[in-house]
Structure formats: C-alpha cells, structure tokens
Amino acid sequence: MTYTPIFMHGETRPGPWLISCDHATNTVPPQVAGGDLGLPRADMERHIAYDVGAYGVAQHLGELLNAPVIASNFSRLVIDPNRGEDDPTLLMKLYDGSIIPANRHAGSAEIERRLNLCYRPYHDALGRLAGLPHAVLLSMHSFTRQLRGRAPRPWEVGVLYAGDDRLARPLIRLLAADGLCVGDNEPYSGHLPGDAIDKHAIAEGRPNVLIELRNDLIADEAGQKFWAGRLAPILSAALIESGV
C-alpha cells in the first residue's frame, strides 16, 4: 500500500471553517526507520506520539460544521508539523521522559528527508485549503492531564491564540458559560514562530483559533462524538459574535 502523509475529509464542504489536526496519528511511515522508532508500544500510544482523540473530534466536527478536515498521517515523533522548519523541537530526541531511539542520531540529512516525505506535503495541502477566501482555521489538538513529575492540569479545554484574539475571546467566554474549566492560552502559549497557525493564518491575516481538549475526555469514540457535539454550536456562536 502506498503511504500518504495526509488525510482529507470533505474537501469541498462549503462551511466557513477549515479544521486541521496536526498530530492526528501515531503512524511511523515504513520509509522512516522501517516503520519503528524503537519505542515501546505503550509510549507510542501516549501523548508524546500524537494527540490522543483529537482526530476523531476533528472528523465529527467537520460533519457537524459542514467543514473540510485535513489531518497529518505521521507521528509528531517522526517530524512535528506544528513547528517551524528551523525550530529545535522539530525532531524530538527526548520527550516527557522517553528517549526516541530512531531519532538519537538523526542529523540534517535525515531531517530533510522526513520534511520532504511528511511535513512539506502536509503544509502544502493545508496552505492550499487555508487560502480559500472564506476559510477560518480551527486547529484541533489534545493535551495530557499530567506530565511526568508535574502537577495535574485543571482545564478541560484550552483556547490558544496569538495576536489575533477576535475569535478566541468570544469562544473562551461561551465555553466558560457552558460550565467548562477553560484555559486562556493554557496549557501552552498560543504562539510559536513558524508553527502551523503562524504559517497559514497569522502571517496571512486569516482568522484562526486553536483548541486543546484534555485527552482523557476524548480517548474513545463516545467521548469524541460527545465533545464534537458540545463544541459545534459554541464554535458557530463564537464565529458570529466575533464578526470575522
């Protein structure tokens, strides 16, 4: 079977949203270390390898919002599509206490090979869709409740943004009004130079927002469907309120 680095759903759907999922799968292409990074299966099922549950939520949201969905088909440990090409964390060699054996000695030539195989095709496709005149970029992610050796994170959902908070502000308010514990640019800062939103939205002046759902809430199909159903009307209301 031919490897493809991208999943696309509903490319011609006419809704205003474009839903992306940068860390959709834990796939290691056969062209990379023979399809095995040398990690135990338990590590490949953790948040270090992909955003658990985010892809399922993105697909359900795409159906509910009549929006196209684009997702990566490679683990963030292969190459991270939510980093700039010059970011030192583009290829992780140690992540949340786990050494990634196949990455330990990966140099510039190997990084370039993975960029061409996975990263650049994904960004080319995302850039094409983001360039549609009506596109509002929604980047769907998930986060782990607790990093090793750290305190538990209290949020159920995080809303991340950089300079353009036109959509994030009403979204945060509406999520909180729905009774959720909402992180305002938590559990991470909403901007890394060269990341996917920076590249395809901020640099082009396009409206955007990034949602982080706590991954224990969306670990199975039922949770993914529930949270998509909860988020969809709130996202629609926030878009109207934002006026973008």
NORJO-V502630 format. One line per field, one symbol per residue. psi: psi as a letter, one per 30 degrees, with the letter a starting at -180 (. if undefined). A space follows every 10 residues. Layout:
psi->???
This chain:
psi->kkkkgkkkkh egkglfkjkl jehelgkjkf fjhggjfgll eeefflfffl jkfeeeeeee eeeeghkkkk kkhkkffekj fhllfgkfge jkfkkhfkkj effegkaeee eeeeeeeeee eeeeeeeeef fkefkjkjkk lllkeklkgl lkkfkekkjk lbejgeeeee eeeeeefggl jkkjhkglkg kkkgleeeef defggkkllk kkkkfffgfl eeeeeeeeee eeeeeeeeee eeg.
